[in-house]
Structures are given as C-alpha cells and as structure tokens.
C-alpha cells in the first residue's frame, strides 16, 4: 500500500452527541482507520459501538496506546485531565472546543504538544464554513461584527450536568464567534463591556458583550442557552462589503461593492461538511507530520484555541466584576 493510501489509526474519547459524529466521520473517511472508542458512560459507548461496529476500550490511555491520533470530545472541564496524558503518550490530538476550561491548563496542553512536535487541533468547526475563506482574505477591511447564538436549555442527563452547562455559555457557545472575530480583526482588544447572568445553571446562561479593537473595529456578541428562539447568525460589515451567515438555515450572503454598484452572492453553509472538513484537515496534518518528521499545523492549532479561550475568560471575569460591583448575587 502506498503512503498516500495509508490510513491514520484513530480513536474517539467521549462519544456523546458530538463525539459520535467524530467517530462516524472518521469511519467514513478513506484517510482514517477507527481503532475504537471510549466513554465514561458504558451505555453510551455500547450504543455507538453497536451502531458502527466499533471496539470499546476500558480507558482513554488503553485506547490511545493503539492509536496514532485521537479526538477528545468530553466535557470542557476534563480536557486537560484527559488530553495531557494522551499527549505525553506522543499521540496527536483533536480537542473539541474550548481547548480547556482554564488558561493555565490550556497553556500546559499547548506547551506539551509543541515540545513533542505533535499536532494539536481545536474544534472551532465554523472556521471551516465556506464564507470564512472570503472573510479571512478581507479581514483588514472588517469594521463591525454582530453575532447572535441562541438556543434552548439542554436536556437533563442523569448524574451529571446538562451538556455544556459545566462552563459558562461564553465557553460553551460564544467561543465559536470569539474565534471567528479574532481571526478577522487586525487589532488588539482595547475594551470589553460584558453582562451576563446564570438562570438555570450555576454559570452564565445568557451573555451580551461589546468588544472594541485598537484599529477602530468593534463587535457585539450575544449568546443564550435559555431562549425559546433558535438563532445562529453572524454578520460582518466591511469597508466595501456586507456578509451575513445564518447557520440555522445553512445559508449565507455576500454583498460587495464593485464598479457597477452592488454584487450579491449566495453562500451555502453545510455544518456536516464543515465537521468533515475539520476531521480531514486534522488527518492531513497528522499524516504530513508523521511522514516528514516536521510538524504540519492544522487550520486551527492549539495556539489559536488558547487565544480564543483567553478572550472568553476575560469576558467571564468582566461579567463577574460587574455583578460584584453592583451587588448582584445569584444562587
């Protein structure tokens, strides 16, 4: 078998809602061989194993021992605990977002991967949507961004938090938009004004933030996991263009000024393809690194996941300082 056809041996740690899709897409890829899966909940692991014919492992380390690369899709508060030992086993890692739940943990994970020359990708999947190609090329012209990400509260899970609520909605949902904004904005952050409150969980369930940049750009971002309305919209205003993306309808639009006036272009957004593209980008980076002995970076490397995490945690700190200043207490 030629090197081009060689499949990367992969595993998935955590096969809940999102991890199941990782496993499914690895199985569908001609570039991957799924070694097996692990989940702390035996029933979840068995259900996914029966669906796809996967082998179940008894621990993340046992699974990693048989793999070259792994996706980690466990709760954010466990990313460091699960991910660091796997990196120390010299395995390449695709870590779901956020990279970790604290900066200290994330810095340790990034450092470990860098020192070992390992691929560390972070699952900011919306960097793979088609409109981002246009946005990244035109980022110097971005002046204002408006993002709304609203959904209903996740269902209860026996014996543990509803999915995502172990962390603030900033880390659970808003961080997607923070990563996109940091990718497009050429400038340092000058000011953050944020407000947020916990409603059904012990962390912030709804947050609104305004960010101002040193180049004059600004962003308004809202995220809520306690909304009756489902909305995932991202709008960008540039010197000569307006870009609108609606992830709920999988549609996007670019209106750009030209010599004749305004030109409109429709852009399709397919989330399933975006996650597949993320998986394939990770596999590409792993293969190139293994074959050349030189680290090949994924589209969203650990350093960029760390960058988004730092901003997210600055926003959370800003919210809590605001609430403390005005004597707002939540139970």
ROGU-813267 format. One line per 5 residues: number of its first residue (from 1); their letters; for each residue x, y, z of C-alpha. Coordinates in steps of 0.02 Angstrom, whole numbers, plus 50000, padded with zeros to 5 digits. Each point is the difference from the previous one (the first is absolute). Last residue first. Layout:
NUM	A	X,Y,Z ~ ... .
This chain:
331	XXXXX	48609,51560,52178 ~ 50034,50169,49922 ~ 50062,50159,50081 ~ 50003,50173,49923 ~ 50089,50122,50114 .
326	XXXXX	50031,50130,49866 ~ 50189,49982,50003 ~ 49987,49811,50022 ~ 49893,49982,49844 ~ 50118,50108,49898 .
321	XXXXX	50154,49907,50063 ~ 49913,49837,49956 ~ 49963,50056,49823 ~ 50176,50065,49970 ~ 50074,49835,50064 .
316	XXXXX	49888,49904,49879 ~ 50056,50113,49857 ~ 50183,49976,50044 ~ 49968,49812,50004 ~ 49931,50004,49823 .
311	XXXXX	50146,50107,49939 ~ 50126,49878,50073 ~ 49907,49852,49927 ~ 50002,50075,49825 ~ 50189,50022,50007 .
306	XXXXX	50024,49826,50072 ~ 49903,49925,49854 ~ 50112,50101,49885 ~ 50156,49930,50084 ~ 49929,49824,49991 .
301	XXXXX	49991,50002,49812 ~ 49845,50044,49897 ~ 50041,49963,49816 ~ 50112,49856,50051 ~ 50189,50026,50010 .
296	XXXXX	50125,49881,49923 ~ 50139,49955,50122 ~ 50153,49932,49911 ~ 50040,49813,50004 ~ 49952,49995,49817 .
291	XXXXX	49882,49850,49996 ~ 49932,50014,50177 ~ 49974,50187,49992 ~ 49921,49992,49827 ~ 49882,49863,50057 .
286	XXXXX	49950,50092,50158 ~ 49969,50164,49908 ~ 49895,49913,49869 ~ 49900,49905,50131 ~ 49961,50163,50090 .
281	XXXXX	49946,50083,49838 ~ 49891,49849,49960 ~ 49912,50011,50169 ~ 49971,50187,49980 ~ 49934,49972,49824 .
276	XXXXX	49879,49869,50066 ~ 49944,50123,50133 ~ 49970,50132,49867 ~ 49914,49875,49885 ~ 49874,49961,50136 .
271	XXXXX	49979,50186,50033 ~ 49953,50042,49821 ~ 50003,50186,49968 ~ 49954,50054,49822 ~ 50055,50172,49941 .
266	XXXXX	49888,50112,49893 ~ 50086,50141,49906 ~ 49939,50179,49979 ~ 50090,50133,49899 ~ 49974,50184,50042 .
261	XXXXX	50036,50150,49890 ~ 50072,49987,49825 ~ 50181,50028,50049 ~ 49987,49877,50144 ~ 49930,49997,50176 .
256	XXXXX	49975,49830,50080 ~ 49846,49916,50070 ~ 50043,49827,50069 ~ 49859,49885,50056 ~ 49992,49844,50104 .
251	XXXXX	49886,49852,50024 ~ 49997,49847,50111 ~ 49825,50050,50061 ~ 50049,49998,50184 ~ 50180,50044,49960 .
246	XXXXX	49949,50168,49931 ~ 50149,50093,49928 ~ 49998,50182,49944 ~ 50144,50089,49914 ~ 49997,50185,49956 .
241	XXXXX	50134,50073,49887 ~ 50104,50152,49955 ~ 50073,50064,50162 ~ 49941,49848,50096 ~ 49846,49953,50101 .
236	XXXXX	49990,49820,50060 ~ 49845,49908,50056 ~ 49991,49834,50094 ~ 49836,49915,50037 ~ 49960,49847,50103 .
231	XXXXX	49821,50011,50063 ~ 49878,49883,50086 ~ 49867,50097,50094 ~ 49932,49939,50166 ~ 50163,50057,50078 .
226	XXXXX	50090,49931,50152 ~ 50167,49953,49918 ~ 50042,50180,49959 ~ 50143,50084,49907 ~ 50011,50181,49944 .
221	XXXXX	50148,50083,49913 ~ 50029,50180,49948 ~ 50167,50029,49914 ~ 50106,50153,49968 ~ 50135,50064,49883 .
216	XXXXX	50093,50161,50030 ~ 50174,49926,49972 ~ 50029,49981,50187 ~ 49849,49887,50019 ~ 49837,50022,50094 .
211	XXXXX	49903,49850,50069 ~ 49816,50008,50049 ~ 49929,49854,50099 ~ 49831,49919,50035 ~ 49984,49843,50103 .
206	XXXXX	49863,49875,50043 ~ 50022,49837,50096 ~ 50144,50057,50111 ~ 50051,49862,50120 ~ 49908,49911,50142 .
201	XXXXX	49863,49942,49881 ~ 49819,50052,49969 ~ 50017,50189,49999 ~ 50182,50050,50011 ~ 50029,50182,49951 .
196	XXXXX	50099,50100,49875 ~ 50067,50173,49962 ~ 50154,50048,49902 ~ 50096,50156,49953 ~ 50173,49958,49933 .
191	XXXXX	50127,50131,49948 ~ 50159,50023,49900 ~ 50018,49831,49915 ~ 50148,49999,49882 ~ 49978,50023,49814 .
186	XXXXX	49976,49912,49834 ~ 49828,49923,50027 ~ 49952,49851,49893 ~ 50071,49851,50093 ~ 49962,50079,50169 .
181	XXXXX	49818,50019,49946 ~ 49987,49819,49943 ~ 50074,49936,50163 ~ 49884,50110,50102 ~ 49852,49935,49899 .
176	XXXXX	50037,49819,50044 ~ 50040,50051,50179 ~ 49821,50060,50021 ~ 49932,49823,50019 ~ 50070,49899,50146 .
171	XXXXX	50141,50113,50057 ~ 49893,50158,50005 ~ 49849,49896,50051 ~ 50096,49976,50162 ~ 50067,49826,50042 .
166	XXXXX	49929,49839,50072 ~ 49846,50049,49900 ~ 50062,49922,49838 ~ 49889,49846,50002 ~ 49879,49998,50148 .
161	XXXXX	50108,49969,50152 ~ 50023,49823,50068 ~ 49916,49854,50087 ~ 49856,49976,49879 ~ 50010,50124,49854 .
156	XXXXX	49875,50143,49990 ~ 49958,50077,49832 ~ 50095,50150,49933 ~ 49924,50173,50026 ~ 49931,50073,49839 .
151	XXXXX	50110,50085,49872 ~ 50070,50170,49953 ~ 50159,50053,49910 ~ 49997,50179,49938 ~ 50151,50084,49921 .
146	XXXXX	50031,50179,49940 ~ 50167,50049,49926 ~ 50062,50174,49958 ~ 50145,50076,49903 ~ 50075,49859,49898 .
141	XXXXX	50112,50061,49859 ~ 50159,49916,50061 ~ 49902,49836,50007 ~ 49970,49989,49813 ~ 50093,49836,49966 .
136	XXXXX	49937,49927,50163 ~ 49820,50047,49962 ~ 49998,49925,49826 ~ 50067,49831,50054 ~ 49889,50013,50154 .
131	XXXXX	49844,49999,49891 ~ 50026,49817,49956 ~ 49987,49934,50180 ~ 50159,49924,50070 ~ 50033,50130,50136 .
126	XXXXX	49829,49948,50061 ~ 50073,49840,50070 ~ 50101,50078,50140 ~ 50053,49826,50053 ~ 50179,50031,50055 .
121	XXXXX	50147,49913,49916 ~ 50158,49944,50090 ~ 50121,49915,49880 ~ 50153,49938,50095 ~ 50179,50063,49995 .
116	XXXXX	50032,49941,50178 ~ 50044,50171,50068 ~ 49853,50078,49908 ~ 49872,49873,50061 ~ 50056,50018,50181 .
111	XXXXX	50002,50190,49990 ~ 49824,50007,49929 ~ 49934,49885,50137 ~ 50087,50098,50138 ~ 49937,50165,49929 .
106	XXXXX	49823,49930,49996 ~ 50008,49945,50182 ~ 50063,50169,50058 ~ 49873,50091,49891 ~ 49854,49908,50079 .
101	XXXXX	49854,49898,49930 ~ 50100,49914,49864 ~ 50011,50010,49808 ~ 49821,50059,49993 ~ 49962,49920,49882 .
96	XXXXX	50026,49818,49954 ~ 50178,49940,50006 ~ 50076,49916,49846 ~ 50154,49914,50068 ~ 50160,49920,49933 .
91	XXXXX	50071,49864,50112 ~ 50172,50006,50080 ~ 49946,49909,50160 ~ 50026,50166,50090 ~ 49868,50070,49883 .
86	XXXXX	49879,49868,50064 ~ 50043,50043,50181 ~ 49963,50185,49964 ~ 49833,49972,49911 ~ 49897,49910,50131 .
81	XXXXX	50031,50109,50153 ~ 50023,50156,49893 ~ 49838,49975,49905 ~ 49900,49948,50154 ~ 49922,50170,50041 .
76	XXXXX	49952,50017,49818 ~ 49885,49848,50005 ~ 50064,49857,49890 ~ 50027,50004,49812 ~ 50183,49951,49981 .
71	XXXXX	50044,49947,49823 ~ 50149,49885,49989 ~ 50157,49970,49897 ~ 50128,49861,49977 ~ 49897,49869,50089 .
66	XXXXX	50023,49834,50092 ~ 50072,50076,50160 ~ 49869,50139,49990 ~ 49860,49876,50031 ~ 50082,49931,50157 .
61	XXXXX	50037,50177,50057 ~ 49820,50056,49976 ~ 49940,49854,50106 ~ 49899,49838,49982 ~ 49998,49994,49811 .
56	XXXXX	49846,49965,49894 ~ 50025,49930,49824 ~ 49894,50081,49866 ~ 49864,49919,49894 ~ 49913,50161,49951 .
51	XXXXX	49832,49994,50089 ~ 50048,49868,50127 ~ 50154,50099,50052 ~ 49898,50160,50011 ~ 49872,49919,50116 .
46	XXXXX	50133,49909,50100 ~ 50100,50158,50032 ~ 49845,50093,50057 ~ 49949,49858,50116 ~ 50175,49987,50072 .
41	XXXXX	50003,50182,50051 ~ 50183,50051,50021 ~ 50016,49988,49811 ~ 50137,49918,49898 ~ 50010,49962,49815 .
36	XXXXX	50090,49885,49879 ~ 50136,49977,49870 ~ 49913,50105,49867 ~ 50107,49995,49843 ~ 50015,50170,49917 .
31	XXXXX	50043,50074,49829 ~ 49856,49923,49901 ~ 49883,50092,50117 ~ 49828,49929,50040 ~ 50059,49919,50162 .
26	XXXXX	50083,50163,50052 ~ 49836,50088,49964 ~ 49899,49883,50110 ~ 50125,50010,50143 ~ 50000,50190,49997 .
21	XXXXX	49811,49999,49987 ~ 49987,49890,50155 ~ 50116,50121,50090 ~ 49875,50140,49974 ~ 49847,49925,50082 .
16	XXXXX	50091,49884,50119 ~ 50148,49897,49943 ~ 50136,50057,50122 ~ 50177,49947,49956 ~ 50008,49962,49814 .
11	XXXXX	50134,49893,49920 ~ 50108,50012,49845 ~ 50124,49895,49901 ~ 50048,50107,49850 ~ 49967,49912,49836 .
6	XXXXX	50139,49972,49872 ~ 49939,50035,49824 ~ 50125,50138,49959 ~ 50139,49896,50079 ~ 49972,49866,49871 .
1	X	49930,49829,50047 .
